[in-house]
Amino acid sequence: LLTISGRAEAAELKPEAAQGFDRYVHLSEQRMQTELRPGGAFLWVDGLPDTRRIDVYTRLQSGEVVAGRLETRDSSGHFHTPGAMIPHWIGTVFIPGVSLQQVLALVQDYDHHAEYYGPDVVKSKTLEHAGGDFKVYLRLIKKKIVTVVLDSEYDVHYEQFDADRAQSRSYSTRIVEVDHPGEASERQAPPGKDNGFLWRLNSYWRFSEKDHGVYVQCEAISLTRDIPIGLNWLIGPLVESIPRESLEFTLRSTRTGVLRGNVHASQ
C-alpha cells in the first residue's frame, strides 16, 4: 500500500489504443467541420435546445465556466482502445469588454503561459513560430492523491475566419512523464511506458467576438490509461476528474489573464 500510494502501477500504451484514439479524433473532427459550415453552430452553446441555450448564455455572461462531456460514436458504437480510455470534454467562458485580438494575444503568448496558467503550467516556451503555426513546449503538473509532472510538446495552428471569429487546433506531438522533477536525478520515462495519466491531448479552440466581449470555447480530447482493477480508489479520482478540472481551470485562467490585461508588451 505504501508503495502504490506514491506511484501508481505502471501502464503501457498499446498500438491498438493509439489507433483507436486516432479513429476517434478523425470522426470527431468530421463533426467539427460540419459546425464550421455556413449555418452551423460555431459555438457548442448555439446547438443546444432553446431553453438550455438561454440558460447557458446567462450563466456565461455572469462569469461562469460551463463545461460538459462529449462522446463520439462510430457505426459500431465502440472504439477499441485496450488499456486506455478517451476523455472528451468541451467548455466555454465569456470575457466581457475585450476584443478578439486581445484574447488571441494572450493565448498565443506561449513564452509566458507559465504565468497565465500556473500552477498547472510550470514551464512554457515557443519552440517555433511562423504565421499562424506554433510549436510549443509546456511542463504540466497536477497534484491529486499523487503528483504528476509531464513534459509535453504541441503543434498548434490558428485560423481566423473573419473579424469576429477564429479557431485553433493543438495536437500533442510528445508527452513524457518526469520523475524527480527539479532534482539532480530528474529523468523522463519512455513515451507510452509510464503511469499513463496522459498519453495524447488534442485541443480545439474557438473564439467568437459578440455581445460586447469574446466567447472562448475549448474542446479537449485526451488518451489516458484505463483504471486497473483494485486501484480505482487511487487512480480513478485522478484519471476521471483531471480532464474536466484542467479544462475549466484553463478557461478560467484565460478569462482572468485577459481581463487583467497582463499580456506582455512584446505581443
Secondary structure by P-SEA (a helix, b strand, c coil): ccccccccccccccaaaaaaaaaaaaaaaaaaaaaacccccccccccccaaaaaaaaaaaaabbbbbbbbbbbccccccccccbbbbbbcbbbbbccccaaaaaaaaaccccccccccccccccccccccccbbbbcccccccccbbbbbbbbbbbbbbbccccccbbbbbbcbbbbbcccccccccccccccccccccbbbbbbbbbbcccbbbbbbbbbbbbbccccccccccaaaaacaaaaaaaaaaaaaaaaaaaccccccc
